[in-house]
Amino acid sequence: MRLKIYLLRMSEVFDIAILGAGVTGLRLTNRLLSQAGGDLRVALIGPVDARQQRISFWHEVSQGHDYQAAIDGRWSAWDFRHRGCMMTQQARRCEYVSIDALVLKQQLEMQLASSQCYRLAAMVQQVSQSSLNFNIASEAGTVVARQVIDTRTPYIPDNCLKQQFLGVEVELTSPHGLKNPILMDFDITMVAADAVNFIYVLPIGEQRLFVEATIFSYDVAAKTDFYRAIDDWLDQHFAESILRNDQHEAEFATIPMGQVRPIEPSLVGCGVGGGATRASTGYAFKGAERQIQQLLLQAVSERRLQHVEAYSRRARLMDAIFLEVTKTDIQVLPELFGAMASRLNGDDFADFLSDSGGWGPLIRTILAAPKWPFIKAAGRLLVPRR
Ligand SMILES: Cc1cc2nc3c(=O)[nH]c(=O)nc-3n(C[C@H](O)[C@H](O)[C@H](O)COP(=O)(O)OP(=O)(O)OC[C@H]3O[C@@H](n4cnc5c(N)ncnc54)[C@H](O)[C@@H]3O)c2cc1C
């Protein structure tokens, strides 16, 4: 009976096939199904994504959302440390939210299991296009669909700036006393040369911390270098509270901070594969949400799907200048983030990084930032050398 239903659905022509079942593919599919009711026949093709992942981002408190059950921390203030100085930004409108993305993915898979969606948990091998339809060949057979949205992990070119990080959860024997997340602590043992190095810390329980060593770099570093920076940071700040020796690796990843190369550039992309990663931060969740929102509108109005830019023109211009600075002056970036930390309030900082709030936060960020490296980089972009 199950095989019969399976074979029946393999011969069906779907309205939309979504490739890749990471956070973006799952959220897009669930929202398509709930917005279009039974009107759209949707297939989701990709292996079940069981990676541990913690995803954090800024959220405007007055706006609703649908990931409440996966949230495991939210804060209206956050800290930075640079050159021995601890700085706190306080927000009134925005909060910094951290979700357990593995829990989110599991919840979304469960919702799909009880929906009309055709869920094929297999790797896509090839996509070809005939005059009317797309044929999606996977490890488990071929699916035919009129339209496709591709959320598969893209290639990260060698010349792309990368954010590489390794995070561990640490149990302490006494309360750590941290009220806020530390978004960037630059006073640390270096993980890699020619890179921006910092430690990121989330207080996830009274005696529990999530500690992540991060680099922005064109090259990748070895895991041992990340562990050394984390161990040194813990020794420096919590040597008194003997650590239970149960640090376990919670995540290790490399994400793009520049242009990626999609597996199949001619397809409409979404999420990291669709360019949703913000070049100046590596944050991608909010950009993917914007793309999902626009693609839903296109799908429900039965339009031919088209690529959606995740960020505004002004944000893309700022990011192009940021990336240009990283090519020649990467060591100026701690100065930039230090200046932003000390001179911006939490809402402006959140707005600037999330590409929300219009020109105001952007202008205030430009006024706060060190000027010369950015003016020189903008000049190089305007008048490229031959
Ligand atoms: C460990 C980690 C932490 C992150 N933390 C943050 C954060 O704090 N804040 C933030 O904003 N962003 C963060 N990001 C970036 C981004 O928000 C997340 O990656 C988010 O999960 C977006 O996912 P995605 O679905 O667009 O891409 P991905 O997570 O890359 O998912 C792509 C999916 O495609 C699948 N796939 C690949 N090849 C194929 C194929 N041939 N056929 C079918 N399926 C395929 C993969 O299995 C995967 O499930 C993080 C990323 C990682 C990896």
The ligand as an SDF file (V2000), in Angstrom:
LIG
                    3D

 53 58  0  0  0  0  0  0  0  0999 V2000
   26.3380   25.6670   12.7470 C   0  0  0  0  0  0  0  0  0  0  0  0
   25.7010   26.8760   12.1260 C   0  0  0  0  0  0  0  0  0  0  0  0
   25.3550   27.9610   12.9220 C   0  0  0  0  0  0  0  0  0  0  0  0
   24.7760   29.0920   12.3470 C   0  0  0  0  0  0  0  0  0  0  0  0
   24.4700   30.1390   13.1620 N   0  0  0  0  0  0  0  0  0  0  0  0
   23.8150   31.1950   12.6400 C   0  0  0  0  0  0  0  0  0  0  0  0
   23.3750   32.2640   13.4820 C   0  0  0  0  0  0  0  0  0  0  0  0
   23.6490   32.2870   14.6870 O   0  0  0  0  0  0  0  0  0  0  0  0
   22.6580   33.2660   12.9250 N   0  0  0  0  0  0  0  0  0  0  0  0
   22.3300   33.2850   11.5870 C   0  0  0  0  0  0  0  0  0  0  0  0
   21.6310   34.1950   11.1470 O   0  0  0  0  0  0  0  0  0  0  0  0
   22.7720   32.3100   10.7770 N   0  0  0  0  0  0  0  0  0  0  0  0
   23.4840   31.2720   11.2540 C   0  0  0  0  0  0  0  0  0  0  0  0
   23.8920   30.2680   10.4220 N   0  0  0  0  0  0  0  0  0  0  0  0
   23.6590   30.4100    8.9740 C   0  0  0  0  0  0  0  0  0  0  0  0
   22.2040   30.0700    8.5360 C   0  0  0  0  0  0  0  0  0  0  0  0
   21.2580   30.8620    9.2120 O   0  0  0  0  0  0  0  0  0  0  0  0
   21.8760   28.6440    8.7510 C   0  0  0  0  0  0  0  0  0  0  0  0
   22.7230   27.8460    7.9930 O   0  0  0  0  0  0  0  0  0  0  0  0
   20.4410   28.2740    8.4390 C   0  0  0  0  0  0  0  0  0  0  0  0
   20.3370   26.9430    8.7790 O   0  0  0  0  0  0  0  0  0  0  0  0
   20.0600   28.5060    6.9920 C   0  0  0  0  0  0  0  0  0  0  0  0
   19.9970   27.3300    6.3990 O   0  0  0  0  0  0  0  0  0  0  0  0
   19.7020   26.9960    4.9130 P   0  0  0  0  0  0  0  0  0  0  0  0
   18.6180   25.9790    4.9510 O   0  0  0  0  0  0  0  0  0  0  0  0
   19.5410   28.1890    4.0630 O   0  0  0  0  0  0  0  0  0  0  0  0
   21.0830   26.3190    4.4710 O   0  0  0  0  0  0  0  0  0  0  0  0
   21.7630   25.0150    5.0750 P   0  0  0  0  0  0  0  0  0  0  0  0
   21.6650   24.9980    6.5570 O   0  0  0  0  0  0  0  0  0  0  0  0
   23.1230   24.9660    4.4490 O   0  0  0  0  0  0  0  0  0  0  0  0
   20.8670   23.8490    4.5160 O   0  0  0  0  0  0  0  0  0  0  0  0
   20.9860   23.3610    3.2080 C   0  0  0  0  0  0  0  0  0  0  0  0
   20.4250   21.9560    3.1610 C   0  0  0  0  0  0  0  0  0  0  0  0
   20.6400   21.4560    1.8330 O   0  0  0  0  0  0  0  0  0  0  0  0
   20.9390   20.0800    1.9510 C   0  0  0  0  0  0  0  0  0  0  0  0
   21.6170   19.6280    0.7430 N   0  0  0  0  0  0  0  0  0  0  0  0
   22.8920   19.8500    0.3530 C   0  0  0  0  0  0  0  0  0  0  0  0
   23.1360   19.2440   -0.8230 N   0  0  0  0  0  0  0  0  0  0  0  0
   21.9770   18.6400   -1.1900 C   0  0  0  0  0  0  0  0  0  0  0  0
   21.5790   17.8710   -2.3040 C   0  0  0  0  0  0  0  0  0  0  0  0
   22.4210   17.6050   -3.3230 N   0  0  0  0  0  0  0  0  0  0  0  0
   20.3120   17.4120   -2.3450 N   0  0  0  0  0  0  0  0  0  0  0  0
   19.4280   17.6920   -1.3600 C   0  0  0  0  0  0  0  0  0  0  0  0
   19.7530   18.4170   -0.2690 N   0  0  0  0  0  0  0  0  0  0  0  0
   21.0110   18.8870   -0.1970 C   0  0  0  0  0  0  0  0  0  0  0  0
   21.7960   19.9830    3.2060 C   0  0  0  0  0  0  0  0  0  0  0  0
   21.7480   18.6630    3.7000 O   0  0  0  0  0  0  0  0  0  0  0  0
   21.1090   20.9790    4.1200 C   0  0  0  0  0  0  0  0  0  0  0  0
   20.1300   20.3550    4.8990 O   0  0  0  0  0  0  0  0  0  0  0  0
   24.5120   29.1410   10.9520 C   0  0  0  0  0  0  0  0  0  0  0  0
   24.9000   28.0590   10.1640 C   0  0  0  0  0  0  0  0  0  0  0  0
   25.4800   26.9450   10.7250 C   0  0  0  0  0  0  0  0  0  0  0  0
   25.8790   25.7950    9.8190 C   0  0  0  0  0  0  0  0  0  0  0  0
  1  2  1  0
  2  3  1  0
  2 52  2  0
  3  4  2  0
  4  5  1  0
  4 50  1  0
  5  6  2  0
  6  7  1  0
  6 13  1  0
  7  8  2  0
  7  9  1  0
  9 10  1  0
 10 11  2  0
 10 12  1  0
 12 13  2  0
 13 14  1  0
 14 15  1  0
 14 50  1  0
 15 16  1  0
 16 17  1  0
 16 18  1  0
 18 19  1  0
 18 20  1  0
 20 21  1  0
 20 22  1  0
 22 23  1  0
 23 24  1  0
 24 25  2  0
 24 26  1  0
 24 27  1  0
 27 28  1  0
 28 29  2  0
 28 30  1  0
 28 31  1  0
 31 32  1  0
 32 33  1  0
 33 34  1  0
 33 48  1  0
 34 35  1  0
 35 36  1  0
 35 46  1  0
 36 37  1  0
 36 45  1  0
 37 38  2  0
 38 39  1  0
 39 40  1  0
 39 45  2  0
 40 41  1  0
 40 42  2  0
 42 43  1  0
 43 44  2  0
 44 45  1  0
 46 47  1  0
 46 48  1  0
 48 49  1  0
 50 51  2  0
 51 52  1  0
 52 53  1  0
M  END
$$$$
